[in-house]
């Protein structure tokens, strides 16, 4: 069964997946990441890495994020919210 972003426990799982994916892609400690941390402040952040992170999140949650939502995402919480909105829109 594909995870969704609806309930509180699923929301926590979504945040954890996004934060873990960011930590792995950028080779940083996940403990340093907070929901409101400006992603641009993380050493080693590059647009191609952000796109890889977004792609992994889209695949895991079977959603397609709108380009403007991705470009507006400055924090982990912004990515989580974009996935929730995409899930709500598609009914997944």
C-alpha positions in Angstrom: 0.0 0.0 0.0 1.3 3.4 -0.9 1.7 5.8 2.0 -0.5 8.9 2.1 -0.1 12.2 3.8 -3.4 12.4 5.5 -3.3 11.4 9.2 -1.1 12.7 12.0 1.0 9.6 12.1 1.3 9.6 8.3 2.2 13.3 8.5 5.0 12.5 11.0 6.2 9.7 8.7 6.1 12.1 5.8 8.2 14.7 7.7 10.7 12.0 8.7 11.0 10.6 5.2 11.6 14.1 3.8 14.1 15.0 6.5 15.9 11.7 6.1 16.0 12.0 2.4 17.5 15.5 2.6 20.1 14.3 5.2 21.1 11.4 3.0 21.3 13.5 -0.2 23.2 16.3 1.4 25.3 14.1 3.7 24.3 16.0 6.8 23.1 14.8 10.2 19.2 14.6 10.2 19.3 15.9 13.8 20.4 19.3 12.5 17.2 19.5 10.3 14.1 21.2 11.7 10.8 21.9 10.0 11.6 25.6 9.6 15.3 25.4 8.7 15.9 27.4 5.5 17.2 24.7 3.1 19.4 27.2 1.3 21.4 27.5 4.5 22.5 23.8 4.4 26.1 23.4 3.1 26.2 21.6 -0.2 22.7 22.3 -1.3 22.4 22.5 -5.1 19.4 22.6 -7.4 20.1 19.1 -8.8 20.2 17.7 -5.3 16.9 19.4 -4.5 15.3 17.9 -7.6 16.6 14.4 -6.6 15.0 14.9 -3.2 11.7 16.0 -4.7 11.8 13.1 -7.1 12.2 10.6 -4.3 9.4 12.1 -2.3 7.1 12.1 -5.4 7.8 8.5 -6.0 7.3 7.4 -2.4 4.0 9.2 -2.0 2.8 8.7 -5.6 2.2 12.4 -6.2 3.4 15.0 -8.7 4.3 18.3 -7.0 3.5 21.5 -8.9 6.6 23.3 -10.2 5.7 26.6 -8.4 5.2 24.7 -5.1 8.7 23.2 -5.5 10.3 26.5 -6.4 8.6 28.2 -3.4 9.7 25.5 -0.9 12.3 26.9 1.3 11.9 24.6 4.3 11.2 20.9 5.0 7.8 22.0 6.2 7.1 23.6 2.8 7.9 20.3 1.1 5.7 18.4 3.5 2.8 20.9 2.9 3.3 20.6 -0.9 3.0 16.8 -0.7 -0.1 17.1 1.5 -1.7 19.5 -1.0 -0.8 17.3 -3.9 -2.3 14.3 -2.0 -5.5 16.2 -1.2 -5.8 17.3 -4.9 -5.4 13.8 -6.3 -7.4 12.1 -3.5 -4.5 9.8 -2.6 
